[in-house]
Amino acid sequence: MRTPVANQISKRKAVADVLNRQKVFVSSRRFRGDGQPISRVLVSGRYYDVSDHLLDMLRHGATPGELELEPASDDAAGLR
């Protein structure tokens, strides 16, 4: 049986893991001419234009650096 102290330690570790997890916010979603969706996401203070596949990978913990993503330009021309 686990002690109350061990339970508290595991709960604190779980909370710390959630707080340290990369947060991915979808700020807009558009469709290219061929119908493919492109999402503009905010990750660690930078915006990226990503496909659904890349968005899924980001949500599962991959970093933009690991995926070799370039920050999105300020204009919306990259979404067309």
mmJSON file of the N, C-alpha and C atoms, coordinates in Angstrom:
{"data_MODEL":{"atom_site":{
"group_PDB":["ATOM","ATOM","ATOM","ATOM","ATOM","ATOM","ATOM","ATOM","ATOM","ATOM","ATOM","ATOM","ATOM","ATOM","ATOM","ATOM","ATOM","ATOM","ATOM","ATOM","ATOM","ATOM","ATOM","ATOM","ATOM","ATOM","ATOM","ATOM","ATOM","ATOM","ATOM","ATOM","ATOM","ATOM","ATOM","ATOM","ATOM","ATOM","ATOM","ATOM","ATOM","ATOM","ATOM","ATOM","ATOM","ATOM","ATOM","ATOM","ATOM","ATOM","ATOM","ATOM","ATOM","ATOM","ATOM","ATOM","ATOM","ATOM","ATOM","ATOM","ATOM","ATOM","ATOM","ATOM","ATOM","ATOM","ATOM","ATOM","ATOM","ATOM","ATOM","ATOM","ATOM","ATOM","ATOM","ATOM","ATOM","ATOM","ATOM","ATOM","ATOM","ATOM","ATOM","ATOM","ATOM","ATOM","ATOM","ATOM","ATOM","ATOM","ATOM","ATOM","ATOM","ATOM","ATOM","ATOM","ATOM","ATOM","ATOM","ATOM","ATOM","ATOM","ATOM","ATOM","ATOM","ATOM","ATOM","ATOM","ATOM","ATOM","ATOM","ATOM","ATOM","ATOM","ATOM","ATOM","ATOM","ATOM","ATOM","ATOM","ATOM","ATOM","ATOM","ATOM","ATOM","ATOM","ATOM","ATOM","ATOM","ATOM","ATOM","ATOM","ATOM","ATOM","ATOM","ATOM","ATOM","ATOM","ATOM","ATOM","ATOM","ATOM","ATOM","ATOM","ATOM","ATOM","ATOM","ATOM","ATOM","ATOM","ATOM","ATOM","ATOM","ATOM","ATOM","ATOM","ATOM","ATOM","ATOM","ATOM","ATOM","ATOM","ATOM","ATOM","ATOM","ATOM","ATOM","ATOM","ATOM","ATOM","ATOM","ATOM","ATOM","ATOM","ATOM","ATOM","ATOM","ATOM","ATOM","ATOM","ATOM","ATOM","ATOM","ATOM","ATOM","ATOM","ATOM","ATOM","ATOM","ATOM","ATOM","ATOM","ATOM","ATOM","ATOM","ATOM","ATOM","ATOM","ATOM","ATOM","ATOM","ATOM","ATOM","ATOM","ATOM","ATOM","ATOM","ATOM","ATOM","ATOM","ATOM","ATOM","ATOM","ATOM","ATOM","ATOM","ATOM","ATOM","ATOM","ATOM","ATOM","ATOM","ATOM","ATOM","ATOM","ATOM","ATOM","ATOM","ATOM","ATOM","ATOM","ATOM","ATOM","ATOM","ATOM","ATOM","ATOM","ATOM","ATOM","ATOM"],
"id":[1,2,3,4,5,6,7,8,9,10,11,12,13,14,15,16,17,18,19,20,21,22,23,24,25,26,27,28,29,30,31,32,33,34,35,36,37,38,39,40,41,42,43,44,45,46,47,48,49,50,51,52,53,54,55,56,57,58,59,60,61,62,63,64,65,66,67,68,69,70,71,72,73,74,75,76,77,78,79,80,81,82,83,84,85,86,87,88,89,90,91,92,93,94,95,96,97,98,99,100,101,102,103,104,105,106,107,108,109,110,111,112,113,114,115,116,117,118,119,120,121,122,123,124,125,126,127,128,129,130,131,132,133,134,135,136,137,138,139,140,141,142,143,144,145,146,147,148,149,150,151,152,153,154,155,156,157,158,159,160,161,162,163,164,165,166,167,168,169,170,171,172,173,174,175,176,177,178,179,180,181,182,183,184,185,186,187,188,189,190,191,192,193,194,195,196,197,198,199,200,201,202,203,204,205,206,207,208,209,210,211,212,213,214,215,216,217,218,219,220,221,222,223,224,225,226,227,228,229,230,231,232,233,234,235,236,237,238,239,240],
"type_symbol":["N","C","C","N","C","C","N","C","C","N","C","C","N","C","C","N","C","C","N","C","C","N","C","C","N","C","C","N","C","C","N","C","C","N","C","C","N","C","C","N","C","C","N","C","C","N","C","C","N","C","C","N","C","C","N","C","C","N","C","C","N","C","C","N","C","C","N","C","C","N","C","C","N","C","C","N","C","C","N","C","C","N","C","C","N","C","C","N","C","C","N","C","C","N","C","C","N","C","C","N","C","C","N","C","C","N","C","C","N","C","C","N","C","C","N","C","C","N","C","C","N","C","C","N","C","C","N","C","C","N","C","C","N","C","C","N","C","C","N","C","C","N","C","C","N","C","C","N","C","C","N","C","C","N","C","C","N","C","C","N","C","C","N","C","C","N","C","C","N","C","C","N","C","C","N","C","C","N","C","C","N","C","C","N","C","C","N","C","C","N","C","C","N","C","C","N","C","C","N","C","C","N","C","C","N","C","C","N","C","C","N","C","C","N","C","C","N","C","C","N","C","C","N","C","C","N","C","C","N","C","C","N","C","C","N","C","C","N","C","C"],
"label_atom_id":["N","CA","C","N","CA","C","N","CA","C","N","CA","C","N","CA","C","N","CA","C","N","CA","C","N","CA","C","N","CA","C","N","CA","C","N","CA","C","N","CA","C","N","CA","C","N","CA","C","N","CA","C","N","CA","C","N","CA","C","N","CA","C","N","CA","C","N","CA","C","N","CA","C","N","CA","C","N","CA","C","N","CA","C","N","CA","C","N","CA","C","N","CA","C","N","CA","C","N","CA","C","N","CA","C","N","CA","C","N","CA","C","N","CA","C","N","CA","C","N","CA","C","N","CA","C","N","CA","C","N","CA","C","N","CA","C","N","CA","C","N","CA","C","N","CA","C","N","CA","C","N","CA","C","N","CA","C","N","CA","C","N","CA","C","N","CA","C","N","CA","C","N","CA","C","N","CA","C","N","CA","C","N","CA","C","N","CA","C","N","CA","C","N","CA","C","N","CA","C","N","CA","C","N","CA","C","N","CA","C","N","CA","C","N","CA","C","N","CA","C","N","CA","C","N","CA","C","N","CA","C","N","CA","C","N","CA","C","N","CA","C","N","CA","C","N","CA","C","N","CA","C","N","CA","C","N","CA","C","N","CA","C","N","CA","C","N","CA","C","N","CA","C","N","CA","C","N","CA","C"],
"label_alt_id":[null,null,null,null,null,null,null,null,null,null,null,null,null,null,null,null,null,null,null,null,null,null,null,null,null,null,null,null,null,null,null,null,null,null,null,null,null,null,null,null,null,null,null,null,null,null,null,null,null,null,null,null,null,null,null,null,null,null,null,null,null,null,null,null,null,null,null,null,null,null,null,null,null,null,null,null,null,null,null,null,null,null,null,null,null,null,null,null,null,null,null,null,null,null,null,null,null,null,null,null,null,null,null,null,null,null,null,null,null,null,null,null,null,null,null,null,null,null,null,null,null,null,null,null,null,null,null,null,null,null,null,null,null,null,null,null,null,null,null,null,null,null,null,null,null,null,null,null,null,null,null,null,null,null,null,null,null,null,null,null,null,null,null,null,null,null,null,null,null,null,null,null,null,null,null,null,null,null,null,null,null,null,null,null,null,null,null,null,null,null,null,null,null,null,null,null,null,null,null,null,null,null,null,null,null,null,null,null,null,null,null,null,null,null,null,null,null,null,null,null,null,null,null,null,null,null,null,null,null,null,null,null,null,null,null,null,null,null,null,null],
"label_comp_id":["MET","MET","MET","ARG","ARG","ARG","THR","THR","THR","PRO","PRO","PRO","VAL","VAL","VAL","ALA","ALA","ALA","ASN","ASN","ASN","GLN","GLN","GLN","ILE","ILE","ILE","SER","SER","SER","LYS","LYS","LYS","ARG","ARG","ARG","LYS","LYS","LYS","ALA","ALA","ALA","VAL","VAL","VAL","ALA","ALA","ALA","ASP","ASP","ASP","VAL","VAL","VAL","LEU","LEU","LEU","ASN","ASN","ASN","ARG","ARG","ARG","GLN","GLN","GLN","LYS","LYS","LYS","VAL","VAL","VAL","PHE","PHE","PHE","VAL","VAL","VAL","SER","SER","SER","SER","SER","SER","ARG","ARG","ARG","ARG","ARG","ARG","PHE","PHE","PHE","ARG","ARG","ARG","GLY","GLY","GLY","ASP","ASP","ASP","GLY","GLY","GLY","GLN","GLN","GLN","PRO","PRO","PRO","ILE","ILE","ILE","SER","SER","SER","ARG","ARG","ARG","VAL","VAL","VAL","LEU","LEU","LEU","VAL","VAL","VAL","SER","SER","SER","GLY","GLY","GLY","ARG","ARG","ARG","TYR","TYR","TYR","TYR","TYR","TYR","ASP","ASP","ASP","VAL","VAL","VAL","SER","SER","SER","ASP","ASP","ASP","HIS","HIS","HIS","LEU","LEU","LEU","LEU","LEU","LEU","ASP","ASP","ASP","MET","MET","MET","LEU","LEU","LEU","ARG","ARG","ARG","HIS","HIS","HIS","GLY","GLY","GLY","ALA","ALA","ALA","THR","THR","THR","PRO","PRO","PRO","GLY","GLY","GLY","GLU","GLU","GLU","LEU","LEU","LEU","GLU","GLU","GLU","LEU","LEU","LEU","GLU","GLU","GLU","PRO","PRO","PRO","ALA","ALA","ALA","SER","SER","SER","ASP","ASP","ASP","ASP","ASP","ASP","ALA","ALA","ALA","ALA","ALA","ALA","GLY","GLY","GLY","LEU","LEU","LEU","ARG","ARG","ARG"],
"label_asym_id":["A","A","A","A","A","A","A","A","A","A","A","A","A","A","A","A","A","A","A","A","A","A","A","A","A","A","A","A","A","A","A","A","A","A","A","A","A","A","A","A","A","A","A","A","A","A","A","A","A","A","A","A","A","A","A","A","A","A","A","A","A","A","A","A","A","A","A","A","A","A","A","A","A","A","A","A","A","A","A","A","A","A","A","A","A","A","A","A","A","A","A","A","A","A","A","A","A","A","A","A","A","A","A","A","A","A","A","A","A","A","A","A","A","A","A","A","A","A","A","A","A","A","A","A","A","A","A","A","A","A","A","A","A","A","A","A","A","A","A","A","A","A","A","A","A","A","A","A","A","A","A","A","A","A","A","A","A","A","A","A","A","A","A","A","A","A","A","A","A","A","A","A","A","A","A","A","A","A","A","A","A","A","A","A","A","A","A","A","A","A","A","A","A","A","A","A","A","A","A","A","A","A","A","A","A","A","A","A","A","A","A","A","A","A","A","A","A","A","A","A","A","A","A","A","A","A","A","A","A","A","A","A","A","A","A","A","A","A","A","A"],
"label_entity_id":["1","1","1","1","1","1","1","1","1","1","1","1","1","1","1","1","1","1","1","1","1","1","1","1","1","1","1","1","1","1","1","1","1","1","1","1","1","1","1","1","1","1","1","1","1","1","1","1","1","1","1","1","1","1","1","1","1","1","1","1","1","1","1","1","1","1","1","1","1","1","1","1","1","1","1","1","1","1","1","1","1","1","1","1","1","1","1","1","1","1","1","1","1","1","1","1","1","1","1","1","1","1","1","1","1","1","1","1","1","1","1","1","1","1","1","1","1","1","1","1","1","1","1","1","1","1","1","1","1","1","1","1","1","1","1","1","1","1","1","1","1","1","1","1","1","1","1","1","1","1","1","1","1","1","1","1","1","1","1","1","1","1","1","1","1","1","1","1","1","1","1","1","1","1","1","1","1","1","1","1","1","1","1","1","1","1","1","1","1","1","1","1","1","1","1","1","1","1","1","1","1","1","1","1","1","1","1","1","1","1","1","1","1","1","1","1","1","1","1","1","1","1","1","1","1","1","1","1","1","1","1","1","1","1","1","1","1","1","1","1"],
"label_seq_id":[1,1,1,2,2,2,3,3,3,4,4,4,5,5,5,6,6,6,7,7,7,8,8,8,9,9,9,10,10,10,11,11,11,12,12,12,13,13,13,14,14,14,15,15,15,16,16,16,17,17,17,18,18,18,19,19,19,20,20,20,21,21,21,22,22,22,23,23,23,24,24,24,25,25,25,26,26,26,27,27,27,28,28,28,29,29,29,30,30,30,31,31,31,32,32,32,33,33,33,34,34,34,35,35,35,36,36,36,37,37,37,38,38,38,39,39,39,40,40,40,41,41,41,42,42,42,43,43,43,44,44,44,45,45,45,46,46,46,47,47,47,48,48,48,49,49,49,50,50,50,51,51,51,52,52,52,53,53,53,54,54,54,55,55,55,56,56,56,57,57,57,58,58,58,59,59,59,60,60,60,61,61,61,62,62,62,63,63,63,64,64,64,65,65,65,66,66,66,67,67,67,68,68,68,69,69,69,70,70,70,71,71,71,72,72,72,73,73,73,74,74,74,75,75,75,76,76,76,77,77,77,78,78,78,79,79,79,80,80,80],
"pdbx_PDB_ins_code":[null,null,null,null,null,null,null,null,null,null,null,null,null,null,null,null,null,null,null,null,null,null,null,null,null,null,null,null,null,null,null,null,null,null,null,null,null,null,null,null,null,null,null,null,null,null,null,null,null,null,null,null,null,null,null,null,null,null,null,null,null,null,null,null,null,null,null,null,null,null,null,null,null,null,null,null,null,null,null,null,null,null,null,null,null,null,null,null,null,null,null,null,null,null,null,null,null,null,null,null,null,null,null,null,null,null,null,null,null,null,null,null,null,null,null,null,null,null,null,null,null,null,null,null,null,null,null,null,null,null,null,null,null,null,null,null,null,null,null,null,null,null,null,null,null,null,null,null,null,null,null,null,null,null,null,null,null,null,null,null,null,null,null,null,null,null,null,null,null,null,null,null,null,null,null,null,null,null,null,null,null,null,null,null,null,null,null,null,null,null,null,null,null,null,null,null,null,null,null,null,null,null,null,null,null,null,null,null,null,null,null,null,null,null,null,null,null,null,null,null,null,null,null,null,null,null,null,null,null,null,null,null,null,null,null,null,null,null,null,null],
"Cartn_x":[0.839,0.0,0.89,0.493,1.257,0.946,1.951,1.776,1.202,0.605,0.091,1.189,2.405,3.51,3.836,3.875,4.149,3.054,1.805,0.693,0.845,1.214,1.378,2.531,3.609,4.76,4.375,3.633,3.239,2.267,1.379,0.455,1.207,2.178,2.964,3.78,4.309,5.066,4.156,2.94,1.992,1.636,1.437,1.121,2.31,3.519,4.713,4.881,4.611,4.707,3.728,2.522,1.523,1.938,2.455,2.856,4.057,4.925,6.114,5.862,4.703,4.373,4.231,4.684,4.563,3.097,2.747,1.367,1.245,0.245,0.004,-1.388,-1.448,-2.725,-2.971,-4.139,-4.511,-5.174,-4.554,-5.108,-6.019,-5.764,-6.657,-6.503,-7.485,-7.482,-8.011,-7.255,-7.645,-7.477,-8.025,-7.924,-7.225,-6.232,-5.526,-6.445,-5.982,-6.767,-7.126,-6.282,-6.567,-7.415,-7.871,-8.75,-8.041,-6.713,-5.963,-5.997,-6.327,-6.366,-4.96,-4.772,-3.53,-3.913,-3.268,-3.548,-2.385,-2.691,-1.657,-1.69,-0.558,-0.49,0.553,0.336,1.263,1.928,3.253,4.024,5.196,5.288,6.394,6.62,5.531,5.637,5.868,5.871,6.059,4.922,4.589,3.53,4.127,3.423,3.82,2.578,2.753,1.678,1.931,0.998,1.218,0.015,0.283,-0.772,-1.362,-2.408,-3.025,-2.06,-1.249,-0.284,0.745,1.278,2.255,1.613,0.37,-0.343,-0.492,-0.817,-0.951,0.387,1.464,2.791,3.163,2.836,3.101,2.309,1.068,0.224,0.711,1.426,1.956,3.362,3.841,5.101,6.287,6.181,7.303,7.483,8.719,8.985,9.105,8.893,9.065,10.479,11.481,12.851,13.04,12.433,12.522,11.847,10.788,10.055,10.606,11.647,12.289,11.299,10.447,9.464,10.079,9.699,10.106,8.958,9.261,8.184,7.426,6.137,5.281,5.612,5.449,5.633,4.448,4.621,3.558,2.36,2.575,1.441,0.761,-0.423,-1.197,-0.896,0.098,0.394,0.856,1.484,1.951,0.836,-0.372,-1.482,-2.2,-1.871,-2.58,-1.988],
"Cartn_y":[-1.178,0.0,1.249,2.221,3.463,4.362,5.044,5.967,7.281,8.064,9.371,10.268,10.147,10.954,10.533,9.245,8.763,9.201,9.177,9.64,11.126,11.924,13.362,13.637,12.904,13.092,12.765,11.682,11.321,12.338,12.893,13.925,15.195,15.592,16.788,16.593,15.396,15.103,15.181,14.67,14.715,16.161,17.0,18.404,19.107,18.836,19.451,19.044,17.787,17.322,18.065,18.287,19.002,20.457,21.082,22.483,22.672,21.683,21.779,21.349,20.779,20.312,21.491,21.279,22.309,22.586,23.856,24.23,24.665,24.128,24.413,25.018,26.256,26.942,27.167,26.777,27.011,28.38,29.306,30.659,30.854,30.127,30.212,28.954,28.748,27.563,28.003,27.692,28.071,26.871,27.009,25.933,26.447,25.69,26.06,25.807,26.201,26.031,24.586,23.648,22.233,21.615,22.44,21.945,21.451,21.471,21.007,22.061,21.66,22.63,22.986,24.251,24.752,25.489,25.137,25.785,26.68,27.873,28.736,28.491,28.023,27.66,28.508,28.71,29.423,28.406,28.32,27.408,28.205,28.291,28.976,30.389,31.118,32.507,32.76,31.725,31.887,31.202,31.8,31.24,30.371,29.284,28.369,27.996,27.817,27.325,25.844,25.002,23.559,22.823,21.647,20.755,20.005,19.261,18.486,17.465,16.856,15.852,16.489,17.639,18.318,18.83,19.287,19.73,18.583,17.415,16.246,15.912,16.002,15.716,16.74,18.012,19.041,18.775,18.384,18.108,16.891,15.998,14.816,15.022,16.29,16.586,16.92,16.789,17.158,18.67,19.121,20.56,21.061,22.363,22.91,22.676,22.715,22.454,21.025,20.077,18.674,18.454,19.201,19.063,19.985,20.756,21.691,22.702,23.241,24.238,25.621,26.424,27.821,28.667,29.712,30.585,31.203,31.4,31.965,33.433,33.884,35.299,36.073,37.375,38.208,38.365,38.254,38.408,37.068,37.101,35.876,35.246,35.756,35.234,33.784,33.382,32.014,30.994,31.44,30.515,30.24,30.962,30.77,29.672],
"Cartn_z":[0.0,0.0,0.0,-0.784,-0.876,0.304,0.729,1.852,1.342,2.241,1.826,1.238,1.743,1.23,-0.209,-0.484,-1.837,-2.796,-2.343,-3.177,-3.506,-2.505,-2.717,-3.679,-3.554,-4.448,-5.882,-6.089,-7.452,-8.045,-7.215,-7.7,-8.085,-7.293,-7.61,-8.885,-9.071,-10.29,-11.512,-11.401,-12.513,-12.858,-11.866,-12.105,-12.757,-12.285,-12.861,-14.319,-14.636,-16.022,-16.929,-16.452,-17.251,-17.447,-16.417,-16.517,-17.443,-17.518,-18.369,-19.804,-20.069,-21.406,-22.356,-23.569,-24.61,-24.901,-24.956,-25.235,-26.691,-27.371,-28.786,-28.897,-29.388,-29.561,-31.045,-31.525,-32.925,-32.982,-33.715,-33.779,-34.981,-36.078,-37.239,-38.073,-38.916,-39.784,-41.144,-42.178,-43.537,-44.449,-45.639,-46.611,-47.853,-48.303,-49.533,-50.721,-51.902,-53.12,-53.403,-52.977,-53.21,-52.105,-51.155,-50.102,-48.856,-48.853,-47.692,-46.583,-45.355,-44.266,-43.778,-43.467,-42.889,-41.611,-40.518,-39.238,-38.863,-38.401,-37.84,-36.343,-35.811,-34.4,-33.688,-32.408,-31.55,-30.634,-30.74,-29.907,-29.342,-28.044,-27.372,-27.897,-28.128,-28.531,-30.004,-30.826,-32.265,-33.017,-34.166,-35.001,-36.104,-36.408,-37.476,-38.273,-39.593,-40.448,-40.669,-40.235,-40.267,-40.846,-41.388,-41.868,-40.671,-40.922,-39.845,-39.256,-40.105,-39.645,-38.695,-39.083,-38.233,-36.946,-37.035,-35.848,-34.855,-35.35,-34.491,-33.823,-34.582,-34.029,-32.954,-33.172,-32.162,-30.891,-31.054,-29.882,-29.107,-29.766,-29.089,-28.559,-28.557,-27.889,-28.761,-30.078,-30.943,-30.906,-30.969,-30.964,-32.394,-32.612,-33.962,-34.499,-33.63,-34.055,-34.549,-33.853,-34.272,-35.621,-35.877,-37.14,-38.227,-37.879,-38.807,-39.389,-38.527,-38.951,-38.929,-39.883,-39.946,-39.409,-38.618,-38.141,-39.317,-39.127,-40.182,-40.381,-41.612,-41.897,-41.335,-41.187,-40.608,-41.519,-42.831,-43.765,-43.966,-44.493,-44.711,-46.059,-46.801,-48.126,-48.072,-46.972,-46.859,-46.738,-46.461,-46.311,-47.612,-48.667,-49.927,-50.742],
"occupancy":[1.0,1.0,1.0,1.0,1.0,1.0,1.0,1.0,1.0,1.0,1.0,1.0,1.0,1.0,1.0,1.0,1.0,1.0,1.0,1.0,1.0,1.0,1.0,1.0,1.0,1.0,1.0,1.0,1.0,1.0,1.0,1.0,1.0,1.0,1.0,1.0,1.0,1.0,1.0,1.0,1.0,1.0,1.0,1.0,1.0,1.0,1.0,1.0,1.0,1.0,1.0,1.0,1.0,1.0,1.0,1.0,1.0,1.0,1.0,1.0,1.0,1.0,1.0,1.0,1.0,1.0,1.0,1.0,1.0,1.0,1.0,1.0,1.0,1.0,1.0,1.0,1.0,1.0,1.0,1.0,1.0,1.0,1.0,1.0,1.0,1.0,1.0,1.0,1.0,1.0,1.0,1.0,1.0,1.0,1.0,1.0,1.0,1.0,1.0,1.0,1.0,1.0,1.0,1.0,1.0,1.0,1.0,1.0,1.0,1.0,1.0,1.0,1.0,1.0,1.0,1.0,1.0,1.0,1.0,1.0,1.0,1.0,1.0,1.0,1.0,1.0,1.0,1.0,1.0,1.0,1.0,1.0,1.0,1.0,1.0,1.0,1.0,1.0,1.0,1.0,1.0,1.0,1.0,1.0,1.0,1.0,1.0,1.0,1.0,1.0,1.0,1.0,1.0,1.0,1.0,1.0,1.0,1.0,1.0,1.0,1.0,1.0,1.0,1.0,1.0,1.0,1.0,1.0,1.0,1.0,1.0,1.0,1.0,1.0,1.0,1.0,1.0,1.0,1.0,1.0,1.0,1.0,1.0,1.0,1.0,1.0,1.0,1.0,1.0,1.0,1.0,1.0,1.0,1.0,1.0,1.0,1.0,1.0,1.0,1.0,1.0,1.0,1.0,1.0,1.0,1.0,1.0,1.0,1.0,1.0,1.0,1.0,1.0,1.0,1.0,1.0,1.0,1.0,1.0,1.0,1.0,1.0,1.0,1.0,1.0,1.0,1.0,1.0,1.0,1.0,1.0,1.0,1.0,1.0,1.0,1.0,1.0,1.0,1.0,1.0],
"B_iso_or_equiv":[0.0,0.0,0.0,0.0,0.0,0.0,0.0,0.0,0.0,0.0,0.0,0.0,0.0,0.0,0.0,0.0,0.0,0.0,0.0,0.0,0.0,0.0,0.0,0.0,0.0,0.0,0.0,0.0,0.0,0.0,0.0,0.0,0.0,0.0,0.0,0.0,0.0,0.0,0.0,0.0,0.0,0.0,0.0,0.0,0.0,0.0,0.0,0.0,0.0,0.0,0.0,0.0,0.0,0.0,0.0,0.0,0.0,0.0,0.0,0.0,0.0,0.0,0.0,0.0,0.0,0.0,0.0,0.0,0.0,0.0,0.0,0.0,0.0,0.0,0.0,0.0,0.0,0.0,0.0,0.0,0.0,0.0,0.0,0.0,0.0,0.0,0.0,0.0,0.0,0.0,0.0,0.0,0.0,0.0,0.0,0.0,0.0,0.0,0.0,0.0,0.0,0.0,0.0,0.0,0.0,0.0,0.0,0.0,0.0,0.0,0.0,0.0,0.0,0.0,0.0,0.0,0.0,0.0,0.0,0.0,0.0,0.0,0.0,0.0,0.0,0.0,0.0,0.0,0.0,0.0,0.0,0.0,0.0,0.0,0.0,0.0,0.0,0.0,0.0,0.0,0.0,0.0,0.0,0.0,0.0,0.0,0.0,0.0,0.0,0.0,0.0,0.0,0.0,0.0,0.0,0.0,0.0,0.0,0.0,0.0,0.0,0.0,0.0,0.0,0.0,0.0,0.0,0.0,0.0,0.0,0.0,0.0,0.0,0.0,0.0,0.0,0.0,0.0,0.0,0.0,0.0,0.0,0.0,0.0,0.0,0.0,0.0,0.0,0.0,0.0,0.0,0.0,0.0,0.0,0.0,0.0,0.0,0.0,0.0,0.0,0.0,0.0,0.0,0.0,0.0,0.0,0.0,0.0,0.0,0.0,0.0,0.0,0.0,0.0,0.0,0.0,0.0,0.0,0.0,0.0,0.0,0.0,0.0,0.0,0.0,0.0,0.0,0.0,0.0,0.0,0.0,0.0,0.0,0.0,0.0,0.0,0.0,0.0,0.0,0.0],
"pdbx_formal_charge":[null,null,null,null,null,null,null,null,null,null,null,null,null,null,null,null,null,null,null,null,null,null,null,null,null,null,null,null,null,null,null,null,null,null,null,null,null,null,null,null,null,null,null,null,null,null,null,null,null,null,null,null,null,null,null,null,null,null,null,null,null,null,null,null,null,null,null,null,null,null,null,null,null,null,null,null,null,null,null,null,null,null,null,null,null,null,null,null,null,null,null,null,null,null,null,null,null,null,null,null,null,null,null,null,null,null,null,null,null,null,null,null,null,null,null,null,null,null,null,null,null,null,null,null,null,null,null,null,null,null,null,null,null,null,null,null,null,null,null,null,null,null,null,null,null,null,null,null,null,null,null,null,null,null,null,null,null,null,null,null,null,null,null,null,null,null,null,null,null,null,null,null,null,null,null,null,null,null,null,null,null,null,null,null,null,null,null,null,null,null,null,null,null,null,null,null,null,null,null,null,null,null,null,null,null,null,null,null,null,null,null,null,null,null,null,null,null,null,null,null,null,null,null,null,null,null,null,null,null,null,null,null,null,null,null,null,null,null,null,null],
"auth_seq_id":[1,1,1,2,2,2,3,3,3,4,4,4,5,5,5,6,6,6,7,7,7,8,8,8,9,9,9,10,10,10,11,11,11,12,12,12,13,13,13,14,14,14,15,15,15,16,16,16,17,17,17,18,18,18,19,19,19,20,20,20,21,21,21,22,22,22,23,23,23,24,24,24,25,25,25,26,26,26,27,27,27,28,28,28,29,29,29,30,30,30,31,31,31,32,32,32,33,33,33,34,34,34,35,35,35,36,36,36,37,37,37,38,38,38,39,39,39,40,40,40,41,41,41,42,42,42,43,43,43,44,44,44,45,45,45,46,46,46,47,47,47,48,48,48,49,49,49,50,50,50,51,51,51,52,52,52,53,53,53,54,54,54,55,55,55,56,56,56,57,57,57,58,58,58,59,59,59,60,60,60,61,61,61,62,62,62,63,63,63,64,64,64,65,65,65,66,66,66,67,67,67,68,68,68,69,69,69,70,70,70,71,71,71,72,72,72,73,73,73,74,74,74,75,75,75,76,76,76,77,77,77,78,78,78,79,79,79,80,80,80],
"auth_comp_id":["MET","MET","MET","ARG","ARG","ARG","THR","THR","THR","PRO","PRO","PRO","VAL","VAL","VAL","ALA","ALA","ALA","ASN","ASN","ASN","GLN","GLN","GLN","ILE","ILE","ILE","SER","SER","SER","LYS","LYS","LYS","ARG","ARG","ARG","LYS","LYS","LYS","ALA","ALA","ALA","VAL","VAL","VAL","ALA","ALA","ALA","ASP","ASP","ASP","VAL","VAL","VAL","LEU","LEU","LEU","ASN","ASN","ASN","ARG","ARG","ARG","GLN","GLN","GLN","LYS","LYS","LYS","VAL","VAL","VAL","PHE","PHE","PHE","VAL","VAL","VAL","SER","SER","SER","SER","SER","SER","ARG","ARG","ARG","ARG","ARG","ARG","PHE","PHE","PHE","ARG","ARG","ARG","GLY","GLY","GLY","ASP","ASP","ASP","GLY","GLY","GLY","GLN","GLN","GLN","PRO","PRO","PRO","ILE","ILE","ILE","SER","SER","SER","ARG","ARG","ARG","VAL","VAL","VAL","LEU","LEU","LEU","VAL","VAL","VAL","SER","SER","SER","GLY","GLY","GLY","ARG","ARG","ARG","TYR","TYR","TYR","TYR","TYR","TYR","ASP","ASP","ASP","VAL","VAL","VAL","SER","SER","SER","ASP","ASP","ASP","HIS","HIS","HIS","LEU","LEU","LEU","LEU","LEU","LEU","ASP","ASP","ASP","MET","MET","MET","LEU","LEU","LEU","ARG","ARG","ARG","HIS","HIS","HIS","GLY","GLY","GLY","ALA","ALA","ALA","THR","THR","THR","PRO","PRO","PRO","GLY","GLY","GLY","GLU","GLU","GLU","LEU","LEU","LEU","GLU","GLU","GLU","LEU","LEU","LEU","GLU","GLU","GLU","PRO","PRO","PRO","ALA","ALA","ALA","SER","SER","SER","ASP","ASP","ASP","ASP","ASP","ASP","ALA","ALA","ALA","ALA","ALA","ALA","GLY","GLY","GLY","LEU","LEU","LEU","ARG","ARG","ARG"],
"auth_asym_id":["A","A","A","A","A","A","A","A","A","A","A","A","A","A","A","A","A","A","A","A","A","A","A","A","A","A","A","A","A","A","A","A","A","A","A","A","A","A","A","A","A","A","A","A","A","A","A","A","A","A","A","A","A","A","A","A","A","A","A","A","A","A","A","A","A","A","A","A","A","A","A","A","A","A","A","A","A","A","A","A","A","A","A","A","A","A","A","A","A","A","A","A","A","A","A","A","A","A","A","A","A","A","A","A","A","A","A","A","A","A","A","A","A","A","A","A","A","A","A","A","A","A","A","A","A","A","A","A","A","A","A","A","A","A","A","A","A","A","A","A","A","A","A","A","A","A","A","A","A","A","A","A","A","A","A","A","A","A","A","A","A","A","A","A","A","A","A","A","A","A","A","A","A","A","A","A","A","A","A","A","A","A","A","A","A","A","A","A","A","A","A","A","A","A","A","A","A","A","A","A","A","A","A","A","A","A","A","A","A","A","A","A","A","A","A","A","A","A","A","A","A","A","A","A","A","A","A","A","A","A","A","A","A","A","A","A","A","A","A","A"],
"auth_atom_id":["N","CA","C","N","CA","C","N","CA","C","N","CA","C","N","CA","C","N","CA","C","N","CA","C","N","CA","C","N","CA","C","N","CA","C","N","CA","C","N","CA","C","N","CA","C","N","CA","C","N","CA","C","N","CA","C","N","CA","C","N","CA","C","N","CA","C","N","CA","C","N","CA","C","N","CA","C","N","CA","C","N","CA","C","N","CA","C","N","CA","C","N","CA","C","N","CA","C","N","CA","C","N","CA","C","N","CA","C","N","CA","C","N","CA","C","N","CA","C","N","CA","C","N","CA","C","N","CA","C","N","CA","C","N","CA","C","N","CA","C","N","CA","C","N","CA","C","N","CA","C","N","CA","C","N","CA","C","N","CA","C","N","CA","C","N","CA","C","N","CA","C","N","CA","C","N","CA","C","N","CA","C","N","CA","C","N","CA","C","N","CA","C","N","CA","C","N","CA","C","N","CA","C","N","CA","C","N","CA","C","N","CA","C","N","CA","C","N","CA","C","N","CA","C","N","CA","C","N","CA","C","N","CA","C","N","CA","C","N","CA","C","N","CA","C","N","CA","C","N","CA","C","N","CA","C","N","CA","C","N","CA","C","N","CA","C","N","CA","C","N","CA","C","N","CA","C","N","CA","C"],
"pdbx_PDB_model_num":[1,1,1,1,1,1,1,1,1,1,1,1,1,1,1,1,1,1,1,1,1,1,1,1,1,1,1,1,1,1,1,1,1,1,1,1,1,1,1,1,1,1,1,1,1,1,1,1,1,1,1,1,1,1,1,1,1,1,1,1,1,1,1,1,1,1,1,1,1,1,1,1,1,1,1,1,1,1,1,1,1,1,1,1,1,1,1,1,1,1,1,1,1,1,1,1,1,1,1,1,1,1,1,1,1,1,1,1,1,1,1,1,1,1,1,1,1,1,1,1,1,1,1,1,1,1,1,1,1,1,1,1,1,1,1,1,1,1,1,1,1,1,1,1,1,1,1,1,1,1,1,1,1,1,1,1,1,1,1,1,1,1,1,1,1,1,1,1,1,1,1,1,1,1,1,1,1,1,1,1,1,1,1,1,1,1,1,1,1,1,1,1,1,1,1,1,1,1,1,1,1,1,1,1,1,1,1,1,1,1,1,1,1,1,1,1,1,1,1,1,1,1,1,1,1,1,1,1,1,1,1,1,1,1,1,1,1,1,1,1]
}}}
